[in-house]
Amino acid sequence: METDQKVDNPESFGKLLPQVREKAMEIAATLSAQDIPKGSSVTAEAIRRAEEWFTELEG
């Protein structure tokens, strides 16, 4: 798994709830090029997954 993808817009993380921001940063650090849908970015995909995680956590 490739883990050297750069977060393209780190300021976007600042707009998130603290627990979602932490999860998004964890996810961004582990995303590989194959994990990112075409037309998306590391940041957008990490935030999408973190928000999905948070929604499922909250039930």
C-alpha positions in Angstrom: 0.0 0.0 0.0 1.3 3.4 -1.0 1.1 5.9 1.9 2.9 8.9 0.5 -0.2 10.7 -0.9 -0.3 14.3 0.1 -3.2 16.0 1.8 -4.1 18.6 -0.8 -6.1 21.0 1.4 -5.3 20.5 5.1 -7.4 23.6 6.0 -10.5 21.5 5.2 -9.8 19.4 8.2 -10.2 22.5 10.5 -13.8 22.8 9.6 -14.6 19.3 11.1 -15.7 18.2 14.5 -12.5 17.3 16.5 -13.3 13.5 16.5 -14.1 13.6 12.7 -10.9 15.6 12.0 -8.8 13.1 13.9 -10.3 10.2 12.1 -9.9 12.0 8.7 -6.3 12.6 9.3 -5.8 8.9 10.2 -7.6 7.9 7.1 -5.6 10.3 4.9 -2.3 8.9 6.2 -3.3 5.4 5.0 -4.9 6.1 1.7 -3.2 4.8 -1.4 -3.7 6.0 -5.0 -6.1 3.0 -5.6 -8.3 4.1 -2.7 -9.1 7.5 -4.1 -12.0 7.6 -6.6 -11.2 9.3 -9.9 -11.9 13.1 -9.7 -11.5 13.1 -5.9 -8.5 13.9 -3.7 -6.9 12.5 -0.6 -8.5 15.2 1.6 -12.0 14.8 0.1 -11.9 11.0 0.3 -10.6 11.0 3.9 -13.2 13.5 5.0 -16.0 11.5 3.3 -14.9 8.3 5.0 -14.5 10.0 8.4 -17.9 11.6 8.2 -19.3 8.2 7.2 -17.5 6.6 10.2 -18.9 9.3 12.5 -22.5 8.9 11.2 -22.3 5.2 11.8 -20.8 5.7 15.3 -23.6 8.1 16.3 -26.1 5.6 14.9 
